[in-house]
Amino acid sequence: MGRNIRISQCMIVKNEEKNIERALSWGRDVVWEQIVVDTGSTDHTVEIAKRMGARLFHFDWIDDFAAAKNYAIEKAGGDWIAFLDADE
């Protein structure tokens, strides 16, 4: 019997209220978990992500995308990680 593969969808976002719902909706039936790392949104991005059931984490932006990405990787528990921008 095959093993179920767990995919973590990770997103690093800031002020993506116009895109976050669609970005989280596409993978709900495919991914095992959805991780949203917010880097300081001042719009409704955080509230929408919470409402959509994503695991939400805050990361203080230090002008280093690699640091934010590594933080998201630390939070992900899947066997594979799919990184997506909110506007993809």
C-alpha positions as MATLAB code, in Angstrom:
seq = 'MGRNIRISQCMIVKNEEKNIERALSWGRDVVWEQIVVDTGSTDHTVEIAKRMGARLFHFDWIDDFAAAKNYAIEKAGGDWIAFLDADE';
ca = [
       0.000    0.000    0.000;
       1.378    3.436   -0.975;
       2.202    6.148    1.493;
       0.196    9.352    1.408;
       2.385   12.295    0.488;
       1.771   15.415    2.543;
       2.227   18.713    0.691;
       2.575   22.003    2.545;
       1.521   25.085    0.599;
       3.591   28.028    1.855;
       3.052   31.672    1.074;
       4.978   34.742    2.187;
       2.630   37.705    1.983;
       2.140   41.373    2.669;
      -1.038   43.299    1.830;
      -2.518   40.625   -0.424;
      -6.194   40.943    0.542;
      -7.179   41.045   -3.146;
      -5.432   37.743   -3.899;
      -5.140   35.653   -0.739;
      -8.555   33.988   -0.871;
      -8.096   32.755   -4.435;
      -4.510   31.706   -3.708;
      -5.600   29.587   -0.746;
      -8.721   28.212   -2.439;
      -6.953   26.488   -5.338;
      -5.118   23.943   -3.216;
      -7.508   23.145   -0.414;
      -8.295   19.690   -1.762;
      -4.697   18.966   -2.785;
      -2.446   20.122    0.048;
      -2.135   18.763    3.540;
      -1.641   22.185    5.163;
      -1.504   25.833    4.181;
       1.100   28.057    5.807;
       0.859   31.837    5.469;
       3.790   33.916    6.699;
       2.739   37.536    6.933;
       5.471   40.164    6.851;
       3.463   43.125    8.118;
       0.157   43.475    6.297;
      -1.908   46.546    7.069;
      -4.959   45.423    5.079;
      -7.256   42.401    5.682;
      -4.793   39.734    4.514;
      -4.360   38.224    7.986;
      -8.081   38.049    8.712;
      -8.820   36.415    5.362;
      -6.050   33.839    5.775;
      -7.356   32.934    9.240;
     -10.913   32.651    7.934;
      -9.686   30.364    5.159;
      -8.130   28.040    7.753;
      -4.469   28.659    6.972;
      -1.862   28.346    9.683;
      -0.749   31.936   10.103;
       2.637   33.112   11.306;
       4.141   36.586   11.587;
       7.675   37.398   10.454;
       9.184   40.823   10.933;
      10.513   41.832    7.511;
      14.291   42.310    7.610;
      14.715   42.934    3.875;
      15.733   39.305    3.355;
      13.379   37.052    1.408;
      15.553   34.001    2.099;
      15.115   34.511    5.858;
      11.332   34.674    5.472;
      11.371   31.581    3.257;
      13.501   29.646    5.743;
      11.081   30.651    8.503;
       8.165   29.267    6.452;
      10.075   26.034    5.843;
      10.589   25.667    9.610;
       6.829   25.924   10.141;
       5.859   23.453    7.404;
       5.275   19.845    8.378;
       4.703   18.245    4.988;
       6.909   15.884    3.039;
       7.008   18.400    0.170;
       6.625   22.187    0.131;
       5.007   24.204   -2.627;
       5.830   27.916   -2.451;
       3.428   30.244   -4.229;
       3.006   33.976   -4.456;
      -0.468   35.192   -3.572;
      -0.928   36.571   -7.084;
      -0.030   33.324   -8.852;
];
